[in-house]
Amino acid sequence: MIEELYGLIHSIMTLYIWIVIIASFLSFVRPDPQNPIVQALYRLTEPAFAWIRKKMPFVMLGGMDLSPLVIIFGLQFIDILVRNLLFG
């Protein structure tokens, strides 16, 4: 039971990490903001990006936003921590 729950949580975290990666790459390309996929990615990632920027203003370096990296590293850390707590 715990293994399946952890597997589900791990899958959701991995999916969100990929969403963050795709959204950060799209920010370099400047796609059409009316595109529904772009809007969905924006709605899924911008609240987390904004929260990180608010709590850690130093992630903005010379106009470069490093909040996606903070989110990815944070999710990876949480995933490893939960795995180690559950499975030793």
Buried (B, 14 or more C-beta within 10 A) or exposed (E): EEEEEBEEBEEEBEEBBEBBBBBBEBBEEEEEEEEEEBEEBBEBBEEBBEEBBEEEEEBEEEEEBBBBEBBBEEBEEEBEEBEEEEEE
